[in-house]
Each structure stands twice: as structure tokens, then as C-alpha cells.
């Protein structure tokens, strides 16, 4: 028991000691090993084409056309079905991606460095709202936007970030929590703060006023711009927490639209998987629950570090997805997550909860003992590829993942 | 032909989730095909356009404007929906009467939320009680376990661990305690004072503490040890610890120990420990036989005698004469049917009747009492015993559990006197006397005798309960022992 408590304390200690900094934007193929032709990184634990949901397939065919591996979406589909592409989880490549999470060699990826431990994590730039590839969109508009990100915004951000020497993220997130953000569904505060950090550097290093103007408008118009940065930050924070012997703290949670997977520090790189659950939420006009795709994305790395659903007390509006949703309900979600976590983060506090620190370090024993699964705030994609977002809501991590993990963990520490 | 209407509220901001919820209400209205309220950002306008609910008005909105978009079967339905939308927007500031207060779901988070807590009261199914108790002990809490059906080996191990940690385990199967003036589980509001009580019985503790409280005394602490603590398997671990605690407690001047007779080996251990105390002790083993005691200890046979001895000789129910009281009651018959919700109250009644040479039968017999169906014996039934509470609440919580037995007693021609206990306090029914009187109705010429275990400070108020009973023709004695004496006097009186 004490060995586990000690190991968990070490795990949370590393989480709190992290120093994540947004340092660069680079070409994915330059920094990710093995990311060559026809290799596609996706969200969630490993999955093959036959098991992929509609939006994931839509994104894959789209990215294949984008990279020039297929002339049309239909051709790409045939190639995918015949095994022409290699699919790998983002998580296996120090990367994360929201919803479908497509990461391929020519795309620009943001780089977050954890200066305490020296490791880096990558995530593509958030495409914005509407019909986008992360929701399975793959038409000309989507691909044109990806090209613009690759040719204009990505390089501009890279130059600007290198010029600043990097933008520290922990205190920026702390400020966002006081502004109603929880960094999964609500990023408007942090997106604004990040624009304030980036804009002068973009302006200073820009050589093209039109491109600068487009870039600022793009960032300024995207309420969720910070999401992808928060995700890379989460990955950068959690990677050094992996492989602590005897620790049962969760180091990753992720979904591919079909299965939900978790990783636990003491059991290394093993994924513990179970079918994803359906989100409970609200739908845009014209859509209902019947249109919803099951849960998807690497964005649950945000809950893994105590934000998102765990920080719902900072973002009362989000509780409105489930029931009448008062501020007290949102606060209760945060306090309830305190039942399954090792401790609190003293640097990320929620003013409305009397500066309670966000619940940090998910302990799989507590999840199984209390029967309380982690709560996640998420967007909802249409189940058909190419349609886009249809709503947003709240979903739980499947209990089965934690039960499996607990058995494996018990074996690993010799108490099975 | 569908009709689309839009309205734009310039500069009116509402959170998107709140708007989605309101949109649902609109979309559900009669005649409405699709409806939404969204902020007028380009992407939201696109969503509304795709849903066929945007017209030129909405198209012209900007990001800071709220757009109401409605598509309905006809103009009338559309206009009604628009009116409804405006009304819904007016209501947004209405107080929603607060969500549920957060409650901890585990001992761990309860301790975090209330770090100053030093006691945990556990009432979960027996299978889980020990592991929850262990969690509490390991966090330095004392534990009261109300649960029963806990394996005795587990109880022994837990109490040993608690002893090593210096923590008290009251239970399992402990229903009553009063610690530092705080009543726990089934307990009464009694005045603070200098008499400490240790009891392996819930209603035993209740009767003694109430009699003390109603007769000028007060309680420092009442420690329940659980029904099995004085068995050989457990060896009195909690009882001995309680004696240590009360010995050290400066507010305690006198110690009362209440139990059914323990095993001789454990009794010897406990009595030896009592002898080592500097304080006077009253030992009440209800139904027990003669034993030699150290000089600071006095043995008494009944709960009433225990209260009187602890009070220094004050008489409980002074002025009450069973024969006088009996002669005032109408009725005939020489057999008593006692229906008890308190196990020790049933035991005490057996002791009182036996001491008068009567033959007594019971489902929970003390030494000298026969089986319940014994020929020619008064019948005293403990309705809180296991055979009556399988899948049913205890009669103290739910008085209706006594109904069938009452009906049978009233109808039984061989019964002349019905003897009852009425237990008040926290955890008990809100109005046990009222319930009893309401149910009993015509008693077919039988005398009904009761006692009320409770205090004036209890939520039910002892005097009010007594008044209810007397008004219905039920004779109320000052204590459970007195009630048994009165019942017997009724049997012996010629009327």
C-alpha cells in the first residue's frame, strides 16, 4: 500500500513540477520518427480501417488526398480498405489530436516543450469551427484550409514563437480558469490570452501584411484555438509520468470513435480498452441524438491533467449539457472528481470554489472503488463522414477500462 | 408551405449551452419544424442556414448579436414560437433554486471535507461494514458500527487493530451511543452530567440514560460496545477500552455497565478491571446471577435499579405504587402478553416477573425464562429479534411491525394484560404513542400497560407521549421495570 502511495505521490509530483512552454510550429515529418509516406496518425488507441467510425474514415480519406497519396476521396477509400496506409495512434508518437486527430508528415504541428524534463509533444493547429477535418469533413474547403495552415499560419507561428523564445503555458491556463475556461469545451479566455501573446510577435516577424491579417483574423475568430495547445501541453505534462513502478495514476485517456483507451503509469504502454460511450448533450438545430457519433479524440488528455470535465466548476455553463445545469451542479462535478484523484493542483485553482485546486492524478483504485468514472466534456460529431459537428455534451470514461487496468496493475505489483 | 421567421437581438449575449437548451424548448412547440437561438457568428449562421431557419434578417446579424431562427408549418405557429422565444429570454435571470449540495461519496473525501471529524458512524450491509470501518480506523477515526451480520472473526480482528491504534470500535450491532453530549443512531437527548454508561445493549442504554436524565442526573458519555463484545470470541476488547476511557475522563464520577450476562471468563476479566478503577461502578447484567464484586462495584438486577444506584439512591418513579395503580384499572385475566421493541426492555421485564415467582416464556429468554409457548407462562416477545426483522425495519423505526402481534394479543382470550414499551429519541418514529393509540382501538376489555423510554427534550417529548397514551386508556408506568410490576399487579388484583 505504502509503495503505491509513494509512487502515486511521485507521479503527481512530476505533474505539478511540469513547465510546459509553447516553443515552435514545425513540419510533422521533421520531428516525428517514422512519419513518412502513407503513414497516418489518428486519435485514440490502435484501430484498423474495418473498425473505424464514419468521421474517422472521412478524415482519413481527406488527409490522403491532402497529402497527395490519392487523387480522390473514393480512391483513398479503396486504398485504405486494401491496407495501403499505416495507421498509428498519435500517442505512440509523442502527439495528440482532437476528434479524428489526423497527423501526417506535411502538416504543421505546434510544439510544447516540458522544460522541467526536456520532453516535447506535438499537436496540429485547430482548424476552427464548422465543417472541419477533425469532425470528418473532407471537401475542398476543408483541404484548402489545411493548405493555408501549412503554407501561411504554421510557418508564421513558428517564426513568431522562435522569436519570443517560447510562451509559458501554466500561468496562462491558470488565468483562463478564472475567466470561465475549462480548456476542453471552453477555451475562449485562453485563446484570447494566447492571441495577445502571439500578435505582437506575429506582427514583428511578418513580411506579408495580407498573411498577417489573415492569421490574426483566423486566430481571433476561433474560440477553440487554444484547445490544441492545451492538448499538446497535456501530453507534454503526462509523458514524464509514464513508467513509474507501482504507480496507479492514469497517464493517458483517449478515444478513436470506437474504443476508449487508458494508460496507467505502473503498467507502461499497455492500453486498457472498452467500447466508447455515447455523450449526453445538446444538439445544433437540425440534428438529434440519432445523428451522433460515439465519443472520439485525444482531447481527454485535458481531463487527465485535471482540466476539462474535472474543472467544470470554473465553467458552470457547461453543466447545462446535462440537466438544468446550475453553477452548483458544475461545482459538484469538480468535487466528485476529487473522489477519484490523488490530490489537487495548487497552481490551477477555481475562484468560484474558494480557490479549490483542480483534482489531479486519477487513481484507478479510487475509480473502481467508488464506481465514479472520469467525467469528460466533449464535442459531438455527426456519425456520417464529412458532415461535421452536430452538438456537444458530457460523457464518461468506461468503467471497464479501469477494472481491467486494476487487475493488470495488481499483478504488476504482486498482489493479484 | 413552411414559414421562416427570424429576430435579431443586437448586442445580447448568452452562453451557447444555455441557448441550446432554450432552443430545444422552442423546437418542441406545436407546429414548429425546427428552431434555434444562437449567437450570430459566421459559423453559427451557417449552421442555422443549413437547418433552413435563417432568412435575410438573421443573415445580417453579427457575432455579438443573438439570432432567433424559427421554421414553422404556418405563420401563426411561427409567431407564437417567436413570442415564446422572447418570453424564455426574459426568464434567464430567474433563480433556479440551487443544485444539490455536494455530498462526499467516500470516507476518504468525507475526511478531506471535514478534517476535524474524529468519529465515523457506519451503517452499510454487514458484508461491507468491516472494510469501511478499517478505512475509518486507518484515518485515525473512532468507529461506531450500526451494521449487523458481520462475521465474528472479522469483529475480533478489527477490534484488535483498533486497540493497537488507540481507537474505539462501538459495535458491530451497536445502535446507541452518546459521546460528548452528541446522541448517535438511536439515542435520546439527555442532560450532561457525571454518570458514564457502557452498554452491550441499545435499549438498555436508552432506558438507563433516560431514567437518569428524568430523575435529576446527567450523562458524561454512553458508550455502546456492540452485542457480542462480551462474548469469549471478542473478550470484551471495547468494554475494557471504554472502562479505561471513562476512568481517565475527568467529567465521569460513576460508571454503569449494562449487558446480558457475559461468559464467565469475560465477566471475570471485566470485573477485575472494574476493581482497578478509582470510581464507583454499577454492574447490571440483566438476568444474571450472584457474583462477587470488588468494593467499588454494586450489582443490580434491573435497568431501573442501575439508574437508582448511579443516582446515589434517588428513587425512580417515587410515589408510584403498582397495586394502587392496578386497582384503578378495569379488566380481568391473569396472563401477560408483553410486546417489546427493545430487547433489553424485554429482558428486564422477564427479570421483574421472575423475581416475583412468576413463570415466564420468551423468544429471547434470560436464564430462568422458558420457551415462548411454555404452558402457563406469561409471554414476553422481543419483536426486534432476528426472526421478526428479516427484510423488515426494526419496530422502533416502524411501529407497524408490532401491529400483527397486537391484534393477536387483543383477540387472544387467554391474555389479560398487554405490556408494551414505547421508545422515543433520535432515530425512533416521530410519534410512536400516536401510532399505537391510532392502531389499538378496542382492546376488548384487556388492560394495556406501557412505559415511555425517553426524555422531555426528545423530539417526541415524553410528557406529550404519556398524555396521548393515558388519554386512550393506556396506563403508563414511570419505567419499564415499573410497567412489568404494574402488569403483574393487574393479574393479581381482583376486580
Interface residues (C-beta under 8 A of the other chain):
Chain A: X128 X129 X130 X221 X282 X283 X284 X285 X286 X317 X318 X319 X320 X321 X324 X325 X326 X327 X328 X329 X331 X332 X335 X336 X338 X339 X366 X369 X370 X372 X391 X392
Chain B: X15 X16 X17 X18 X20 X21 X23 X24 X27 X34 X35 X36 X38 X41 X42 X43 X46 X47 X48 X50 X51 X52 X53 X69 X96 X98 X99 X100 X101 X102 X104 X105 X106 X108 X109 X112
